[in-house]
Amino acid sequence: MSYLACVKELEKQTQEPDFGTAVPTFGQFTEYVYWRAAKHLKHTTRDLYEGYLKNYCLPLFRDAPLDEISHADIQWLISSCPSESTGRKCRDVMSSVMGCAKDTFHIIAVNPALGKFSYQPKVDGSAQQGVVLKSFDEISEFIAAVMDDRPNSDVAKAVSVSLLFGLRPSETLGLDACYVDFDHDKMFIKNAFTVGKHSPSLETTKTPASTRELPIYPYAKQILLQFPEITDGPYIQNRYGRRAAPRVVAKKLRCLRERVGLPDVTLESCRHSFATSALKSGMSVADLAAWLGHKDANVTLGRYCRSDFNSLQNASTSISESLFGKPDPALTINQMAAAQEFLSNLGKSLGALIQQAA
């Protein structure tokens, strides 16, 4: 096909479709209208939506008129998804498309993707997400092990920043040297280095609330000052002086863990490790939400406020001490001695019974 023919074909494809009086189908609306109206989407979000539309939404709703898709149909889509996470993402995509049809073009009166839905049970995603460190002591030990094995490397710097400040991986690798101010002990989070379908790109943060200013506290400053000083360009650079790529850093971290024998901590779980440790150290949920760049503290509550039996046991001890006071140490020692004596006598009695039976 000649160049002129290609141009004419492109012009023909970009003409506004004429749906007549009939309501367009989901496939027609998505192809000819939605993607043009969704130019504000970041390329990473667009790539994500394209994948879920192609694999899950369009096979079910391609030929369905928009006004015939109901809440029950969306529930059918969610129920057919292989996991809870996939179901939620498919609902988000359908809500975006149907919301565009309702609010922007007024084709339908109600967005059927809104409201409550039933999802499949959640599965443990720790194998993919990575191990979460539960305290700042564990974080310090992990950073020390990484620094001992790969001092002054991009992976050591990325792990340190992620664990010490709880940044998203894209925010960690999107840092510029000018945004790390050791003179005033401040760190400015303004960029995100994200991986799209084709290549990484530097963009604004995920949400407006994610653009924030964090204090560089003394311990974090002590760690970061051990790395070579960088005054211009990306704060985390590879050996060629360019911005470190997310996939390369993740691969280096995986190799380092296997070589040293460290827990399977990833750049993704570093953020969760910081949040978990901060909550256990006494930081309020409101302060943690602001630190992590969450607009709504309920997001912080839902993702990071998890309890286990040990946490509940410690909480019960605190309640007991508040109500009845701390136990007398001497009494506790006497109780332990009495328990040990009881167990010793019980062992002797059982031994005698076994010998008699033999």
Buried (B, 14 or more C-beta within 10 A) or exposed (E): EEEEEEEEEEEEEEEEEEBEEEBBBBBBBBBBBBBEBBEEBBBBBBBBBBEBBEEBBBEBBBEBBBBEBEBEBBBEBBEEBEBBBBBBBBBBBBBBBBBBBBEEBEBBEEBBBBEEBEBBEEEEEEEEEBBBBBEBEBBBBBBEBBBEBBEEBBBBBBBBBBBBBBBBBBBBBBBBBEBBEEEEEEBBBBBBBBBBEEEBBBBEBBEEBBBBEBEBEEEBBEBBEEBEEBEEEBBBBBEEEEBBBBEEBBEBBBEBBEEEEBBBBBBBBBBBBBBBBBBEEEEEBEEBBBBBBBEEBEBBBEEBEEEEEEEEEEEEEEEEEEEEEEEEEEEEEEEEEEEEEEEEEEEEEEEEEEEEEE
